[in-house]
Amino acid sequence: MSYEPIRTCCGCRAKKEKKELMRFFAGAEGILKIDERQNEDGRGAYICPKESCFDFALKKKAFYRTLRRDSLQIDIEKLRQMVINMQSGFSG
């Protein structure tokens, strides 16, 4: 019997299987990116595939805290649109 890793959404704080959440990471240049394959090296921040969770994580500065970064370059509108596009067909 295998178990899927459990992660916590840094927006709503719900605990879900990793495959049910979207993973974000900070690239080498300090740019916040979505890790669509969930296999980039380093720390990751997970959110539910919902615009509301993305916005709440931004409001709480959860990406900075979770990724342990003092600064990040965040293209909010681009990432929000990607979250919106992914939420309708998200399967993990």
PDB file of N, CA, C and O in Angstrom, chain B, residues numbered from 101:
ATOM      1  N   MET B 101       0.843  -1.172   0.000  1.00  0.00           N
ATOM      2  CA  MET B 101       0.000   0.000   0.000  1.00  0.00           C
ATOM      3  C   MET B 101       0.894   1.243   0.000  1.00  0.00           C
ATOM      4  O   MET B 101       1.791   1.361   0.834  1.00  0.00           O
ATOM      5  N   SER B 102       0.652   2.164  -0.929  1.00  0.00           N
ATOM      6  CA  SER B 102       1.462   3.372  -0.982  1.00  0.00           C
ATOM      7  C   SER B 102       0.622   4.576  -0.570  1.00  0.00           C
ATOM      8  O   SER B 102      -0.587   4.624  -0.793  1.00  0.00           O
ATOM      9  N   TYR B 103       1.289   5.526   0.027  1.00  0.00           N
ATOM     10  CA  TYR B 103       0.618   6.732   0.480  1.00  0.00           C
ATOM     11  C   TYR B 103       1.146   7.927  -0.285  1.00  0.00           C
ATOM     12  O   TYR B 103       2.347   8.037  -0.534  1.00  0.00           O
ATOM     13  N   GLU B 104       0.251   8.817  -0.653  1.00  0.00           N
ATOM     14  CA  GLU B 104       0.618  10.063  -1.326  1.00  0.00           C
ATOM     15  C   GLU B 104       1.022  11.069  -0.238  1.00  0.00           C
ATOM     16  O   GLU B 104       0.357  11.172   0.792  1.00  0.00           O
ATOM     17  N   PRO B 105       2.119  11.813  -0.474  1.00  0.00           N
ATOM     18  CA  PRO B 105       2.526  12.817   0.520  1.00  0.00           C
ATOM     19  C   PRO B 105       1.437  13.865   0.734  1.00  0.00           C
ATOM     20  O   PRO B 105       0.739  14.252  -0.203  1.00  0.00           O
ATOM     21  N   ILE B 106       1.301  14.317   1.980  1.00  0.00           N
ATOM     22  CA  ILE B 106       0.324  15.341   2.348  1.00  0.00           C
ATOM     23  C   ILE B 106       1.053  16.677   2.450  1.00  0.00           C
ATOM     24  O   ILE B 106       2.138  16.763   3.025  1.00  0.00           O
ATOM     25  N   ARG B 107       0.440  17.720   1.882  1.00  0.00           N
ATOM     26  CA  ARG B 107       0.979  19.077   1.931  1.00  0.00           C
ATOM     27  C   ARG B 107      -0.123  20.008   2.423  1.00  0.00           C
ATOM     28  O   ARG B 107      -1.304  19.663   2.384  1.00  0.00           O
ATOM     29  N   THR B 108       0.273  21.189   2.886  1.00  0.00           N
ATOM     30  CA  THR B 108      -0.673  22.182   3.393  1.00  0.00           C
ATOM     31  C   THR B 108      -0.724  23.361   2.438  1.00  0.00           C
ATOM     32  O   THR B 108       0.314  23.893   2.044  1.00  0.00           O
ATOM     33  N   CYS B 109      -1.923  23.768   2.070  1.00  0.00           N
ATOM     34  CA  CYS B 109      -2.112  24.949   1.229  1.00  0.00           C
ATOM     35  C   CYS B 109      -1.676  26.175   2.028  1.00  0.00           C
ATOM     36  O   CYS B 109      -2.139  26.385   3.149  1.00  0.00           O
ATOM     37  N   CYS B 110      -0.793  26.976   1.458  1.00  0.00           N
ATOM     38  CA  CYS B 110      -0.336  28.161   2.196  1.00  0.00           C
ATOM     39  C   CYS B 110      -1.334  29.307   2.086  1.00  0.00           C
ATOM     40  O   CYS B 110      -1.085  30.393   2.609  1.00  0.00           O
ATOM     41  N   GLY B 111      -2.456  29.081   1.416  1.00  0.00           N
ATOM     42  CA  GLY B 111      -3.542  30.054   1.387  1.00  0.00           C
ATOM     43  C   GLY B 111      -4.570  29.730   2.456  1.00  0.00           C
ATOM     44  O   GLY B 111      -4.667  30.438   3.459  1.00  0.00           O
ATOM     45  N   CYS B 112      -5.337  28.668   2.253  1.00  0.00           N
ATOM     46  CA  CYS B 112      -6.428  28.315   3.172  1.00  0.00           C
ATOM     47  C   CYS B 112      -6.005  27.381   4.302  1.00  0.00           C
ATOM     48  O   CYS B 112      -6.779  27.142   5.228  1.00  0.00           O
ATOM     49  N   ARG B 113      -4.787  26.851   4.236  1.00  0.00           N
ATOM     50  CA  ARG B 113      -4.210  25.954   5.255  1.00  0.00           C
ATOM     51  C   ARG B 113      -4.837  24.555   5.264  1.00  0.00           C
ATOM     52  O   ARG B 113      -4.646  23.808   6.224  1.00  0.00           O
ATOM     53  N   ALA B 114      -5.579  24.188   4.219  1.00  0.00           N
ATOM     54  CA  ALA B 114      -6.156  22.843   4.124  1.00  0.00           C
ATOM     55  C   ALA B 114      -5.038  21.839   3.845  1.00  0.00           C
ATOM     56  O   ALA B 114      -4.103  22.137   3.102  1.00  0.00           O
ATOM     57  N   LYS B 115      -5.134  20.674   4.428  1.00  0.00           N
ATOM     58  CA  LYS B 115      -4.170  19.609   4.185  1.00  0.00           C
ATOM     59  C   LYS B 115      -4.739  18.678   3.123  1.00  0.00           C
ATOM     60  O   LYS B 115      -5.844  18.152   3.259  1.00  0.00           O
ATOM     61  N   LYS B 116      -3.952  18.486   2.056  1.00  0.00           N
ATOM     62  CA  LYS B 116      -4.398  17.648   0.941  1.00  0.00           C
ATOM     63  C   LYS B 116      -3.222  16.858   0.399  1.00  0.00           C
ATOM     64  O   LYS B 116      -2.064  17.137   0.712  1.00  0.00           O
ATOM     65  N   GLU B 117      -3.545  15.857  -0.428  1.00  0.00           N
ATOM     66  CA  GLU B 117      -2.486  15.115  -1.097  1.00  0.00           C
ATOM     67  C   GLU B 117      -1.747  16.052  -2.045  1.00  0.00           C
ATOM     68  O   GLU B 117      -2.340  16.947  -2.647  1.00  0.00           O
ATOM     69  N   LYS B 118      -0.462  15.831  -2.163  1.00  0.00           N
ATOM     70  CA  LYS B 118       0.399  16.676  -2.990  1.00  0.00           C
ATOM     71  C   LYS B 118      -0.145  16.846  -4.405  1.00  0.00           C
ATOM     72  O   LYS B 118      -0.092  17.943  -4.962  1.00  0.00           O
ATOM     73  N   LYS B 119      -0.664  15.776  -4.985  1.00  0.00           N
ATOM     74  CA  LYS B 119      -1.142  15.825  -6.369  1.00  0.00           C
ATOM     75  C   LYS B 119      -2.381  16.699  -6.538  1.00  0.00           C
ATOM     76  O   LYS B 119      -2.722  17.064  -7.663  1.00  0.00           O
ATOM     77  N   GLU B 120      -3.068  17.043  -5.435  1.00  0.00           N
ATOM     78  CA  GLU B 120      -4.256  17.888  -5.495  1.00  0.00           C
ATOM     79  C   GLU B 120      -3.927  19.374  -5.424  1.00  0.00           C
ATOM     80  O   GLU B 120      -4.813  20.214  -5.584  1.00  0.00           O
ATOM     81  N   LEU B 121      -2.656  19.703  -5.185  1.00  0.00           N
ATOM     82  CA  LEU B 121      -2.241  21.085  -4.994  1.00  0.00           C
ATOM     83  C   LEU B 121      -1.302  21.550  -6.099  1.00  0.00           C
ATOM     84  O   LEU B 121      -0.664  20.741  -6.773  1.00  0.00           O
ATOM     85  N   MET B 122      -1.230  22.864  -6.272  1.00  0.00           N
ATOM     86  CA  MET B 122      -0.286  23.462  -7.218  1.00  0.00           C
ATOM     87  C   MET B 122       0.984  23.808  -6.440  1.00  0.00           C
ATOM     88  O   MET B 122       0.915  24.293  -5.311  1.00  0.00           O
ATOM     89  N   ARG B 123       2.135  23.556  -7.048  1.00  0.00           N
ATOM     90  CA  ARG B 123       3.411  23.851  -6.391  1.00  0.00           C
ATOM     91  C   ARG B 123       4.056  25.071  -7.029  1.00  0.00           C
ATOM     92  O   ARG B 123       4.135  25.189  -8.252  1.00  0.00           O
ATOM     93  N   PHE B 124       4.510  25.963  -6.183  1.00  0.00           N
ATOM     94  CA  PHE B 124       5.253  27.143  -6.608  1.00  0.00           C
ATOM     95  C   PHE B 124       6.674  27.025  -6.081  1.00  0.00           C
ATOM     96  O   PHE B 124       6.908  26.402  -5.046  1.00  0.00           O
ATOM     97  N   PHE B 125       7.617  27.621  -6.788  1.00  0.00           N
ATOM     98  CA  PHE B 125       9.005  27.647  -6.331  1.00  0.00           C
ATOM     99  C   PHE B 125       9.633  28.949  -6.785  1.00  0.00           C
ATOM    100  O   PHE B 125       9.102  29.645  -7.651  1.00  0.00           O
ATOM    101  N   ALA B 126      10.769  29.269  -6.190  1.00  0.00           N
ATOM    102  CA  ALA B 126      11.511  30.465  -6.592  1.00  0.00           C
ATOM    103  C   ALA B 126      12.655  30.015  -7.485  1.00  0.00           C
ATOM    104  O   ALA B 126      13.517  29.244  -7.066  1.00  0.00           O
ATOM    105  N   GLY B 127      12.655  30.500  -8.714  1.00  0.00           N
ATOM    106  CA  GLY B 127      13.729  30.185  -9.637  1.00  0.00           C
ATOM    107  C   GLY B 127      15.030  30.818  -9.166  1.00  0.00           C
ATOM    108  O   GLY B 127      15.032  31.613  -8.226  1.00  0.00           O
ATOM    109  N   ALA B 128      16.126  30.470  -9.810  1.00  0.00           N
ATOM    110  CA  ALA B 128      17.443  30.971  -9.428  1.00  0.00           C
ATOM    111  C   ALA B 128      17.490  32.495  -9.425  1.00  0.00           C
ATOM    112  O   ALA B 128      18.236  33.095  -8.651  1.00  0.00           O
ATOM    113  N   GLU B 129      16.695  33.119 -10.290  1.00  0.00           N
ATOM    114  CA  GLU B 129      16.693  34.575 -10.358  1.00  0.00           C
ATOM    115  C   GLU B 129      15.741  35.207  -9.346  1.00  0.00           C
ATOM    116  O   GLU B 129      15.564  36.425  -9.345  1.00  0.00           O
ATOM    117  N   GLY B 130      15.128  34.401  -8.491  1.00  0.00           N
ATOM    118  CA  GLY B 130      14.221  34.918  -7.472  1.00  0.00           C
ATOM    119  C   GLY B 130      12.830  35.207  -7.980  1.00  0.00           C
ATOM    120  O   GLY B 130      12.083  35.956  -7.350  1.00  0.00           O
ATOM    121  N   ILE B 131      12.465  34.623  -9.113  1.00  0.00           N
ATOM    122  CA  ILE B 131      11.138  34.819  -9.691  1.00  0.00           C
ATOM    123  C   ILE B 131      10.228  33.674  -9.256  1.00  0.00           C
ATOM    124  O   ILE B 131      10.579  32.503  -9.403  1.00  0.00           O
ATOM    125  N   LEU B 132       9.058  34.018  -8.719  1.00  0.00           N
ATOM    126  CA  LEU B 132       8.093  33.004  -8.310  1.00  0.00           C
ATOM    127  C   LEU B 132       7.487  32.368  -9.557  1.00  0.00           C
ATOM    128  O   LEU B 132       7.000  33.063 -10.448  1.00  0.00           O
ATOM    129  N   LYS B 133       7.523  31.039  -9.606  1.00  0.00           N
ATOM    130  CA  LYS B 133       7.025  30.303 -10.773  1.00  0.00           C
ATOM    131  C   LYS B 133       6.162  29.135 -10.317  1.00  0.00           C
ATOM    132  O   LYS B 133       6.283  28.655  -9.190  1.00  0.00           O
ATOM    133  N   ILE B 134       5.291  28.690 -11.213  1.00  0.00           N
ATOM    134  CA  ILE B 134       4.512  27.480 -10.963  1.00  0.00           C
ATOM    135  C   ILE B 134       5.321  26.286 -11.445  1.00  0.00           C
ATOM    136  O   ILE B 134       5.848  26.284 -12.557  1.00  0.00           O
ATOM    137  N   ASP B 135       5.413  25.275 -10.596  1.00  0.00           N
ATOM    138  CA  ASP B 135       6.119  24.040 -10.928  1.00  0.00           C
ATOM    139  C   ASP B 135       5.074  23.024 -11.383  1.00  0.00           C
ATOM    140  O   ASP B 135       4.578  22.229 -10.585  1.00  0.00           O
ATOM    141  N   GLU B 136       4.747  23.059 -12.669  1.00  0.00           N
ATOM    142  CA  GLU B 136       3.656  22.229 -13.188  1.00  0.00           C
ATOM    143  C   GLU B 136       3.909  20.734 -13.024  1.00  0.00           C
ATOM    144  O   GLU B 136       2.961  19.971 -12.836  1.00  0.00           O
ATOM    145  N   ARG B 137       5.145  20.306 -13.090  1.00  0.00           N
ATOM    146  CA  ARG B 137       5.465  18.878 -12.958  1.00  0.00           C
ATOM    147  C   ARG B 137       5.779  18.473 -11.526  1.00  0.00           C
ATOM    148  O   ARG B 137       5.938  17.288 -11.233  1.00  0.00           O
ATOM    149  N   GLN B 138       5.868  19.460 -10.629  1.00  0.00           N
ATOM    150  CA  GLN B 138       6.169  19.236  -9.214  1.00  0.00           C
ATOM    151  C   GLN B 138       7.473  18.479  -9.009  1.00  0.00           C
ATOM    152  O   GLN B 138       7.551  17.569  -8.184  1.00  0.00           O
ATOM    153  N   ASN B 139       8.507  18.867  -9.776  1.00  0.00           N
ATOM    154  CA  ASN B 139       9.778  18.152  -9.624  1.00  0.00           C
ATOM    155  C   ASN B 139      11.001  19.067  -9.590  1.00  0.00           C
ATOM    156  O   ASN B 139      12.130  18.585  -9.678  1.00  0.00           O
ATOM    157  N   GLU B 140      10.792  20.386  -9.464  1.00  0.00           N
ATOM    158  CA  GLU B 140      11.923  21.303  -9.370  1.00  0.00           C
ATOM    159  C   GLU B 140      12.608  21.126  -8.019  1.00  0.00           C
ATOM    160  O   GLU B 140      11.963  20.808  -7.020  1.00  0.00           O
ATOM    161  N   ASP B 141      13.919  21.335  -8.003  1.00  0.00           N
ATOM    162  CA  ASP B 141      14.680  21.232  -6.757  1.00  0.00           C
ATOM    163  C   ASP B 141      14.349  22.392  -5.834  1.00  0.00           C
ATOM    164  O   ASP B 141      13.927  23.459  -6.279  1.00  0.00           O
ATOM    165  N   GLY B 142      14.543  22.171  -4.565  1.00  0.00           N
ATOM    166  CA  GLY B 142      14.397  23.240  -3.582  1.00  0.00           C
ATOM    167  C   GLY B 142      13.032  23.266  -2.929  1.00  0.00           C
ATOM    168  O   GLY B 142      12.174  22.421  -3.184  1.00  0.00           O
ATOM    169  N   ARG B 143      12.861  24.269  -2.075  1.00  0.00           N
ATOM    170  CA  ARG B 143      11.622  24.420  -1.328  1.00  0.00           C
ATOM    171  C   ARG B 143      10.461  24.758  -2.253  1.00  0.00           C
ATOM    172  O   ARG B 143      10.625  25.437  -3.267  1.00  0.00           O
ATOM    173  N   GLY B 144       9.313  24.281  -1.887  1.00  0.00           N
ATOM    174  CA  GLY B 144       8.116  24.565  -2.646  1.00  0.00           C
ATOM    175  C   GLY B 144       7.023  25.094  -1.746  1.00  0.00           C
ATOM    176  O   GLY B 144       6.982  24.794  -0.553  1.00  0.00           O
ATOM    177  N   ALA B 145       6.141  25.879  -2.324  1.00  0.00           N
ATOM    178  CA  ALA B 145       4.957  26.375  -1.632  1.00  0.00           C
ATOM    179  C   ALA B 145       3.752  25.830  -2.390  1.00  0.00           C
ATOM    180  O   ALA B 145       3.690  25.916  -3.617  1.00  0.00           O
ATOM    181  N   TYR B 146       2.811  25.278  -1.665  1.00  0.00           N
ATOM    182  CA  TYR B 146       1.656  24.635  -2.288  1.00  0.00           C
ATOM    183  C   TYR B 146       0.391  25.432  -2.008  1.00  0.00           C
ATOM    184  O   TYR B 146       0.208  25.968  -0.915  1.00  0.00           O
ATOM    185  N   ILE B 147      -0.484  25.503  -3.018  1.00  0.00           N
ATOM    186  CA  ILE B 147      -1.811  26.090  -2.826  1.00  0.00           C
ATOM    187  C   ILE B 147      -2.840  25.222  -3.539  1.00  0.00           C
ATOM    188  O   ILE B 147      -2.529  24.487  -4.476  1.00  0.00           O
ATOM    189  N   CYS B 148      -4.084  25.335  -3.060  1.00  0.00           N
ATOM    190  CA  CYS B 148      -5.198  24.712  -3.771  1.00  0.00           C
ATOM    191  C   CYS B 148      -5.288  25.393  -5.133  1.00  0.00           C
ATOM    192  O   CYS B 148      -4.940  26.568  -5.253  1.00  0.00           O
ATOM    193  N   PRO B 149      -5.742  24.689  -6.152  1.00  0.00           N
ATOM    194  CA  PRO B 149      -5.853  25.305  -7.479  1.00  0.00           C
ATOM    195  C   PRO B 149      -7.070  26.234  -7.563  1.00  0.00           C
ATOM    196  O   PRO B 149      -7.978  26.017  -8.365  1.00  0.00           O
ATOM    197  N   LYS B 150      -7.068  27.271  -6.719  1.00  0.00           N
ATOM    198  CA  LYS B 150      -8.168  28.238  -6.673  1.00  0.00           C
ATOM    199  C   LYS B 150      -7.591  29.645  -6.610  1.00  0.00           C
ATOM    200  O   LYS B 150      -6.593  29.892  -5.934  1.00  0.00           O
ATOM    201  N   GLU B 151      -8.222  30.546  -7.314  1.00  0.00           N
ATOM    202  CA  GLU B 151      -7.794  31.944  -7.293  1.00  0.00           C
ATOM    203  C   GLU B 151      -7.830  32.506  -5.872  1.00  0.00           C
ATOM    204  O   GLU B 151      -6.949  33.276  -5.486  1.00  0.00           O
ATOM    205  N   SER B 152      -8.843  32.126  -5.095  1.00  0.00           N
ATOM    206  CA  SER B 152      -8.975  32.652  -3.733  1.00  0.00           C
ATOM    207  C   SER B 152      -7.797  32.239  -2.850  1.00  0.00           C
ATOM    208  O   SER B 152      -7.339  33.031  -2.027  1.00  0.00           O
ATOM    209  N   CYS B 153      -7.305  31.016  -3.009  1.00  0.00           N
ATOM    210  CA  CYS B 153      -6.150  30.564  -2.227  1.00  0.00           C
ATOM    211  C   CYS B 153      -4.884  31.301  -2.653  1.00  0.00           C
ATOM    212  O   CYS B 153      -4.055  31.651  -1.813  1.00  0.00           O
ATOM    213  N   PHE B 154      -4.734  31.539  -3.958  1.00  0.00           N
ATOM    214  CA  PHE B 154      -3.584  32.298  -4.458  1.00  0.00           C
ATOM    215  C   PHE B 154      -3.610  33.708  -3.879  1.00  0.00           C
ATOM    216  O   PHE B 154      -2.594  34.192  -3.381  1.00  0.00           O
ATOM    217  N   ASP B 155      -4.762  34.369  -3.940  1.00  0.00           N
ATOM    218  CA  ASP B 155      -4.870  35.735  -3.434  1.00  0.00           C
ATOM    219  C   ASP B 155      -4.630  35.797  -1.927  1.00  0.00           C
ATOM    220  O   ASP B 155      -3.986  36.726  -1.440  1.00  0.00           O
ATOM    221  N   PHE B 156      -5.142  34.822  -1.192  1.00  0.00           N
ATOM    222  CA  PHE B 156      -4.957  34.807   0.258  1.00  0.00           C
ATOM    223  C   PHE B 156      -3.487  34.569   0.606  1.00  0.00           C
ATOM    224  O   PHE B 156      -2.966  35.181   1.538  1.00  0.00           O
ATOM    225  N   ALA B 157      -2.821  33.692  -0.129  1.00  0.00           N
ATOM    226  CA  ALA B 157      -1.389  33.445   0.100  1.00  0.00           C
ATOM    227  C   ALA B 157      -0.575  34.712  -0.154  1.00  0.00           C
ATOM    228  O   ALA B 157       0.376  34.999   0.572  1.00  0.00           O
ATOM    229  N   LEU B 158      -0.951  35.471  -1.187  1.00  0.00           N
ATOM    230  CA  LEU B 158      -0.278  36.751  -1.452  1.00  0.00           C
ATOM    231  C   LEU B 158      -0.512  37.726  -0.309  1.00  0.00           C
ATOM    232  O   LEU B 158       0.423  38.359   0.180  1.00  0.00           O
ATOM    233  N   LYS B 159      -1.760  37.843   0.111  1.00  0.00           N
ATOM    234  CA  LYS B 159      -2.125  38.782   1.173  1.00  0.00           C
ATOM    235  C   LYS B 159      -1.366  38.482   2.468  1.00  0.00           C
ATOM    236  O   LYS B 159      -0.921  39.401   3.156  1.00  0.00           O
ATOM    237  N   LYS B 160      -1.221  37.199   2.798  1.00  0.00           N
ATOM    238  CA  LYS B 160      -0.537  36.782   4.025  1.00  0.00           C
ATOM    239  C   LYS B 160       0.983  36.727   3.874  1.00  0.00           C
ATOM    240  O   LYS B 160       1.696  36.423   4.830  1.00  0.00           O
ATOM    241  N   LYS B 161       1.483  37.026   2.651  1.00  0.00           N
ATOM    242  CA  LYS B 161       2.924  36.931   2.348  1.00  0.00           C
ATOM    243  C   LYS B 161       3.453  35.516   2.608  1.00  0.00           C
ATOM    244  O   LYS B 161       4.596  35.324   3.022  1.00  0.00           O
ATOM    245  N   ALA B 162       2.579  34.532   2.349  1.00  0.00           N
ATOM    246  CA  ALA B 162       2.914  33.141   2.618  1.00  0.00           C
ATOM    247  C   ALA B 162       4.003  32.601   1.693  1.00  0.00           C
ATOM    248  O   ALA B 162       4.767  31.725   2.098  1.00  0.00           O
ATOM    249  N   PHE B 163       4.092  33.104   0.460  1.00  0.00           N
ATOM    250  CA  PHE B 163       5.124  32.616  -0.447  1.00  0.00           C
ATOM    251  C   PHE B 163       6.515  32.969   0.090  1.00  0.00           C
ATOM    252  O   PHE B 163       7.435  32.154   0.030  1.00  0.00           O
ATOM    253  N   TYR B 164       6.658  34.183   0.612  1.00  0.00           N
ATOM    254  CA  TYR B 164       7.950  34.598   1.173  1.00  0.00           C
ATOM    255  C   TYR B 164       8.322  33.701   2.354  1.00  0.00           C
ATOM    256  O   TYR B 164       9.440  33.194   2.438  1.00  0.00           O
ATOM    257  N   ARG B 165       7.372  33.519   3.255  1.00  0.00           N
ATOM    258  CA  ARG B 165       7.616  32.749   4.472  1.00  0.00           C
ATOM    259  C   ARG B 165       7.884  31.274   4.155  1.00  0.00           C
ATOM    260  O   ARG B 165       8.843  30.692   4.663  1.00  0.00           O
ATOM    261  N   THR B 166       7.051  30.683   3.331  1.00  0.00           N
ATOM    262  CA  THR B 166       7.177  29.261   3.027  1.00  0.00           C
ATOM    263  C   THR B 166       8.454  28.958   2.256  1.00  0.00           C
ATOM    264  O   THR B 166       9.112  27.947   2.501  1.00  0.00           O
ATOM    265  N   LEU B 167       8.799  29.837   1.326  1.00  0.00           N
ATOM    266  CA  LEU B 167      10.003  29.629   0.518  1.00  0.00           C
ATOM    267  C   LEU B 167      11.260  30.170   1.193  1.00  0.00           C
ATOM    268  O   LEU B 167      12.364  30.050   0.663  1.00  0.00           O
ATOM    269  N   ARG B 168      11.072  30.774   2.381  1.00  0.00           N
ATOM    270  CA  ARG B 168      12.188  31.334   3.161  1.00  0.00           C
ATOM    271  C   ARG B 168      12.991  32.341   2.335  1.00  0.00           C
ATOM    272  O   ARG B 168      14.213  32.247   2.223  1.00  0.00           O
ATOM    273  N   ARG B 169      12.274  33.299   1.767  1.00  0.00           N
ATOM    274  CA  ARG B 169      12.880  34.342   0.932  1.00  0.00           C
ATOM    275  C   ARG B 169      12.503  35.707   1.475  1.00  0.00           C
ATOM    276  O   ARG B 169      11.359  35.937   1.868  1.00  0.00           O
ATOM    277  N   ASP B 170      13.470  36.608   1.494  1.00  0.00           N
ATOM    278  CA  ASP B 170      13.194  37.997   1.876  1.00  0.00           C
ATOM    279  C   ASP B 170      12.591  38.766   0.713  1.00  0.00           C
ATOM    280  O   ASP B 170      11.828  39.712   0.909  1.00  0.00           O
ATOM    281  N   SER B 171      12.937  38.352  -0.496  1.00  0.00           N
ATOM    282  CA  SER B 171      12.403  39.038  -1.667  1.00  0.00           C
ATOM    283  C   SER B 171      12.107  38.027  -2.767  1.00  0.00           C
ATOM    284  O   SER B 171      12.800  37.022  -2.926  1.00  0.00           O
ATOM    285  N   LEU B 172      11.066  38.326  -3.510  1.00  0.00           N
ATOM    286  CA  LEU B 172      10.651  37.522  -4.656  1.00  0.00           C
ATOM    287  C   LEU B 172      10.127  38.472  -5.722  1.00  0.00           C
ATOM    288  O   LEU B 172       9.532  39.504  -5.412  1.00  0.00           O
ATOM    289  N   GLN B 173      10.352  38.118  -6.955  1.00  0.00           N
ATOM    290  CA  GLN B 173       9.716  38.845  -8.052  1.00  0.00           C
ATOM    291  C   GLN B 173       8.451  38.064  -8.394  1.00  0.00           C
ATOM    292  O   GLN B 173       8.509  36.900  -8.791  1.00  0.00           O
ATOM    293  N   ILE B 174       7.315  38.723  -8.232  1.00  0.00           N
ATOM    294  CA  ILE B 174       6.041  38.042  -8.449  1.00  0.00           C
ATOM    295  C   ILE B 174       5.237  38.810  -9.492  1.00  0.00           C
ATOM    296  O   ILE B 174       4.847  39.957  -9.270  1.00  0.00           O
ATOM    297  N   ASP B 175       4.995  38.172 -10.623  1.00  0.00           N
ATOM    298  CA  ASP B 175       4.118  38.737 -11.642  1.00  0.00           C
ATOM    299  C   ASP B 175       2.706  38.273 -11.278  1.00  0.00           C
ATOM    300  O   ASP B 175       2.232  37.245 -11.761  1.00  0.00           O
ATOM    301  N   ILE B 176       2.055  39.039 -10.429  1.00  0.00           N
ATOM    302  CA  ILE B 176       0.776  38.635  -9.848  1.00  0.00           C
ATOM    303  C   ILE B 176      -0.269  38.311 -10.906  1.00  0.00           C
ATOM    304  O   ILE B 176      -0.913  37.264 -10.840  1.00  0.00           O
ATOM    305  N   GLU B 177      -0.442  39.190 -11.872  1.00  0.00           N
ATOM    306  CA  GLU B 177      -1.489  38.967 -12.872  1.00  0.00           C
ATOM    307  C   GLU B 177      -1.212  37.740 -13.739  1.00  0.00           C
ATOM    308  O   GLU B 177      -2.130  36.986 -14.061  1.00  0.00           O
ATOM    309  N   LYS B 178       0.037  37.542 -14.111  1.00  0.00           N
ATOM    310  CA  LYS B 178       0.396  36.371 -14.923  1.00  0.00           C
ATOM    311  C   LYS B 178       0.137  35.083 -14.142  1.00  0.00           C
ATOM    312  O   LYS B 178      -0.465  34.148 -14.671  1.00  0.00           O
ATOM    313  N   LEU B 179       0.588  35.030 -12.887  1.00  0.00           N
ATOM    314  CA  LEU B 179       0.395  33.821 -12.078  1.00  0.00           C
ATOM    315  C   LEU B 179      -1.082  33.603 -11.757  1.00  0.00           C
ATOM    316  O   LEU B 179      -1.563  32.470 -11.783  1.00  0.00           O
ATOM    317  N   ARG B 180      -1.808  34.694 -11.452  1.00  0.00           N
ATOM    318  CA  ARG B 180      -3.250  34.548 -11.175  1.00  0.00           C
ATOM    319  C   ARG B 180      -3.960  33.953 -12.390  1.00  0.00           C
ATOM    320  O   ARG B 180      -4.802  33.067 -12.245  1.00  0.00           O
ATOM    321  N   GLN B 181      -3.626  34.437 -13.586  1.00  0.00           N
ATOM    322  CA  GLN B 181      -4.254  33.919 -14.795  1.00  0.00           C
ATOM    323  C   GLN B 181      -3.910  32.447 -14.998  1.00  0.00           C
ATOM    324  O   GLN B 181      -4.757  31.669 -15.437  1.00  0.00           O
ATOM    325  N   MET B 182      -2.674  32.057 -14.683  1.00  0.00           N
ATOM    326  CA  MET B 182      -2.285  30.648 -14.808  1.00  0.00           C
ATOM    327  C   MET B 182      -3.073  29.784 -13.826  1.00  0.00           C
ATOM    328  O   MET B 182      -3.494  28.678 -14.165  1.00  0.00           O
ATOM    329  N   VAL B 183      -3.271  30.292 -12.605  1.00  0.00           N
ATOM    330  CA  VAL B 183      -4.057  29.562 -11.612  1.00  0.00           C
ATOM    331  C   VAL B 183      -5.491  29.396 -12.110  1.00  0.00           C
ATOM    332  O   VAL B 183      -6.054  28.304 -12.027  1.00  0.00           O
ATOM    333  N   ILE B 184      -6.082  30.470 -12.623  1.00  0.00           N
ATOM    334  CA  ILE B 184      -7.450  30.417 -13.154  1.00  0.00           C
ATOM    335  C   ILE B 184      -7.546  29.402 -14.290  1.00  0.00           C
ATOM    336  O   ILE B 184      -8.482  28.605 -14.344  1.00  0.00           O
ATOM    337  N   ASN B 185      -6.570  29.439 -15.194  1.00  0.00           N
ATOM    338  CA  ASN B 185      -6.577  28.510 -16.329  1.00  0.00           C
ATOM    339  C   ASN B 185      -6.412  27.067 -15.885  1.00  0.00           C
ATOM    340  O   ASN B 185      -7.003  26.161 -16.472  1.00  0.00           O
ATOM    341  N   MET B 186      -5.611  26.853 -14.851  1.00  0.00           N
ATOM    342  CA  MET B 186      -5.336  25.494 -14.403  1.00  0.00           C
ATOM    343  C   MET B 186      -6.448  24.937 -13.513  1.00  0.00           C
ATOM    344  O   MET B 186      -6.654  23.724 -13.480  1.00  0.00           O
ATOM    345  N   GLN B 187      -7.170  25.803 -12.789  1.00  0.00           N
ATOM    346  CA  GLN B 187      -8.135  25.302 -11.814  1.00  0.00           C
ATOM    347  C   GLN B 187      -9.275  24.522 -12.455  1.00  0.00           C
ATOM    348  O   GLN B 187      -9.795  23.586 -11.848  1.00  0.00           O
ATOM    349  N   SER B 188      -9.670  24.886 -13.659  1.00  0.00           N
ATOM    350  CA  SER B 188     -10.792  24.198 -14.282  1.00  0.00           C
ATOM    351  C   SER B 188     -10.444  22.773 -14.695  1.00  0.00           C
ATOM    352  O   SER B 188     -11.304  21.893 -14.658  1.00  0.00           O
ATOM    353  N   GLY B 189      -9.206  22.536 -15.083  1.00  0.00           N
ATOM    354  CA  GLY B 189      -8.831  21.197 -15.522  1.00  0.00           C
ATOM    355  C   GLY B 189      -7.787  20.553 -14.639  1.00  0.00           C
ATOM    356  O   GLY B 189      -7.109  19.617 -15.062  1.00  0.00           O
ATOM    357  N   PHE B 190      -7.645  21.040 -13.413  1.00  0.00           N
ATOM    358  CA  PHE B 190      -6.583  20.525 -12.549  1.00  0.00           C
ATOM    359  C   PHE B 190      -6.900  19.126 -12.078  1.00  0.00           C
ATOM    360  O   PHE B 190      -7.974  18.841 -11.549  1.00  0.00           O
ATOM    361  N   SER B 191      -5.903  18.248 -12.296  1.00  0.00           N
ATOM    362  CA  SER B 191      -6.059  16.867 -11.843  1.00  0.00           C
ATOM    363  C   SER B 191      -4.883  16.434 -10.999  1.00  0.00           C
ATOM    364  O   SER B 191      -4.827  15.293 -10.539  1.00  0.00           O
ATOM    365  N   GLY B 192      -3.939  17.343 -10.792  1.00  0.00           N
ATOM    366  CA  GLY B 192      -2.785  17.038  -9.958  1.00  0.00           C
ATOM    367  C   GLY B 192      -1.624  16.565 -10.736  1.00  0.00           C
ATOM    368  O   GLY B 192      -0.576  16.269 -10.163  1.00  0.00           O
TER     369      GLY B 192
END
